Amino acid sequence: MDKAVYSLLAGGLIVSCQALPEEPLFSSYIMSRMAYAAMEGGAAGIRANSISDIHEIKNTVDLPIIGIIKQKYKGFETVITPTITEVTALVSEGVDIIALDCTRRLHPDGHKLEDFIMEIRSKFPDQLFMADCSVYEEGMLAARLGIDFIGTTLSGYTHYTRNAVLPNLELIKRLSSDSGKPVIAEGGIKTPEQLKEAFKAGAWAAVVGSAITRPREITRDFITGAKCRTGGKTDKRERQSDER
């Protein structure tokens, strides 16, 4: 375990600064400014997607970065750093922690999770990894296979956890108690009160994204919650769930 990264992130808030191509804020420059604002607000770390965004953020802030590459492969559900190709690119960029899909779903290279982790651990023995999981069994398996951090990121995003209540405090509690690894709470944390509850459940650190860095979604939540009139140019298409 990298002691510097560990001490910087322990007990802290990690802000996810991401925007997909179809979103208004899609820009490496904008994400770097989001990261800078988060740093000034007291964030302990940043979670970011794509080499271009990560590179720009690294040039802007001096915080540990959890890096991912979202890459869709036809016929596969896994999106977050799904193959050795994405892992290699993130290692080359010098990302502090690489997060990857550690669900039971098959990886595009045909590997089961055990084989995938064995491959990346063998090739990059000194790299820190975070397991993005959706259920208890996935987190425990990732811990046994030597992943450094266990995240609850994908609870609610796999087809078998669609009805999960977020943030999944029970999952955070069980993994924190049983895995023997630092657990990073992620997914559905929208208020300071929920963040506090995640830490009470045993989270070692926590990631918040949409509630801080996605103004389109924040605006929609306010409008939906208050049932007020919409104005301006609204996107009436059904919102698609995107894995964090």
RAFENFEN-V333475 format. One record per helix or strand. SS is the DSSP state (h for helix, s for strand). FROM is the first residue (numbers start at 1). TO is the last residue. If there is no record, write none. Layout:
BEGIN
ss = (SS;SS)
from = (FROM;FROM)
to = (TO;TO)
END
This chain:
BEGIN
ss = (h;s;h;s;h;s;s;s;h;s;h;s;h;s;h;h;s;h;s;h;h)
from = (3;13;28;45;51;64;70;80;84;97;113;128;136;149;159;169;182;192;205;210;215)
to = (9;17;41;49;58;68;70;80;93;101;123;132;144;151;161;178;186;200;208;213;226)
END
